[in-house]
C-alpha cells in the first residue's frame, strides 16, 4: 500500500513536470508514448486503490494552465480532452460500453472516424460571422487569448463564408503540415535559429508568440472538428452535418473523416488511418472516434475531463528512444562535414533506423547529445530520421561533450568553419569523399538519372582508377567494367547503355548534376530555358543572368563564376567532345499522365515553382492549366496570396480547392489528400 502511494505520488509529480515541459514550455523531454505510459500506469493504480484518488490528480486534468504573456479567456463551454485507448481490443471494449450505456446493439451505432491531428487545440469565436477571438485550451476552463496570432493563420476564414447571424465557436487543431515543418526547420537552421523538435512544438511555439509578426512567418494551419452553437439556434441532423457546415463556412476539415456503422467497420476504419498516416500531409498521433448521433451523445454526457461519446485510439509513436552508440562525420559533395548519430537500431515510423543526421556542430552542442546517451529519434513523413535530444537519465554518468573532429575523416585535410556559418567544410578540393559524392549526385535521379550508378558502384569505379571526374563516365567501355566484382558482361553493358543514353539529357539536368552552388532544379530549368545551350549560358553577361525571373543575384554570381573557372571550362569542353547534348531538349515524357484531359487552375504562388513552372508540371502530366475557373475545372490549386475571384468562383461552382502542399501529390497521383473549402 505504501509503495502504491509512493508510486502514485511519483507518477503525479512526473506527469506534472512533463505537462509543464510540454504545454507551457513547448519543450517535451520524453516521447508522447512514454508520457502516455505514465498516465496509463497512474490511472491503473488509482482504480486499484480508490483511496488514493484525488480530484487534483493528472488523470482528471486537461493539459497545463496558462502563462502570463496573454490575457485569459474563460471558455463559454469547457474545452475537454479525450480518453485514450491503445489497441483494438480496448477500442472494442469502449464500443461495448457505449452500446450498453445507450441500451443499443453495438452493430447499430454510427461513428465518425477521423484523424487525431498532432497539434494544439484552438477555439475561435465568431460573432455575426466575423472572427472576434481565438483562444488556446489552457486548463480546459481558462485559455489564453491569442486572437492577434490567430489572425495570421492563412487557411482560416476571418469571416464565415455565406455569413451567419449570432454567436458560434469553431474548435479544432492548429498544426504545421509535414512539408511546412521541414522547410521551417531548414529556415531555422540557415538563420542559426533553434530547430523545433516536432511539428506540434513548432505550432505551439508559433501560435504563442508575443509578436504576431513572428507568427505570421510561421506556416500554421487550422483544421476544424467541432462547432459550438452558443445560441442553440442551429439544427443539425448529426455530427457529420456540423462538419459539412464548417466546410461550407470556409474551414479546412479532414476529408478522410467518414461515418461507419458497427464496431467492426469502426475498428477497420481506425486501422486505415494507421496504415495511411504517412500519406497524410500532417502528422497524426491517433484516430478519434465519435458517435455521430447527437442525441446519443447527449444521453451519454461527459466525465470531468472527457466526453463519454468519443475516444482517441493512440497510434504507435513516430518517435522512439534508443541508445546513441557514436557520433561520426560524413563528407558531402560540397565538402560539408555533417555529423550523424550511429544508433542502436530501432523501428521508427515503420522503418528500421540505425543512423540519423545531427546537421552540424552547433546542433550537436545545442541538443547536447553524447555517445552513450539515451536519445529520442524522430521521423516526419518520409524524411531522413533525426535525433531530437537526449532523455535525462538521473544518476547516470555521461561521457564528456562530443568534439567535432579537426581533420577530414576521409582525406585528413583540416576541417574549417567559415565565418558565421554553422557548417564545417573539408576544403581540400581533391578530397576523394567529395569527388565520390559529386559523381553520385551527377548520376542521381534529379540530375542525369543514370540507372545502376549508385554510391557503391561509383566508389568501385573510383577505386579501380577508371574514373576521376564526371566526364570520365562517358569514356567507359564494357570491357573496362566486366572484370569488376559484381559486374558481368550483361550488367556492364546495361550500365554503359544507361550512360550512353544520358548523353541526350536536357541541359537543365546537366546543370543540376554539375552541382553549381545555389542552382537547384527550378533555377536550372529557368537558365536552360532562357539560354537553350550551355555555350549561350556560359557567355551570358552577369547583368543578363541577374535579370532572369527566378534567378537572383546570388545564383547569377554563382553561375557566372562557375562558367569562368578554368577547371570547369575544361570539364564542359570534354563533356561536349564526349557527345553530351548540352542543350535544353524537350525530353520524351515518361511521366505518368495522371492529369490527362483535366483542367487544373493554379492561383497564388506555389513554393518551388514559378508560374510557368507550375503550368508546365501540369502539362507534363497530360493536363491543361487555364487562367480561369469554370465548371469543367478539375480542381483549383491554392498557393500563397491566391486570387479572390478564382476562389469565389470555385466555391460557387463546387470545384474542389487543393492546398499547395498537395500539389506534388496531385501531379503524382491525379488526386489529393486534403480539400480546402
Ligand atoms: S475532439 C470534446 N477531434 O486531441 C471533444 N480532438 O487528446 C474534444 N485532437 O483536446 C476533442 N484531433 O486538441 C477532437 N479530430 C479530433 C482531434 C482532436 C486532435 C486533439 C484536441 C483534443 C486532444 C485530446
Boltz pocket constraint, residues with backbone or C-beta under 6 A from the ligand:
constraints:
  - pocket:
      binder: B
      contacts: [[A, 80], [A, 81], [A, 82], [A, 114], [A, 115], [A, 116], [A, 117], [A, 118], [A, 119], [A, 120], [A, 121], [A, 172], [A, 173], [A, 225], [A, 226], [A, 288], [A, 307], [A, 310], [A, 312]]
      max_distance: 6.0
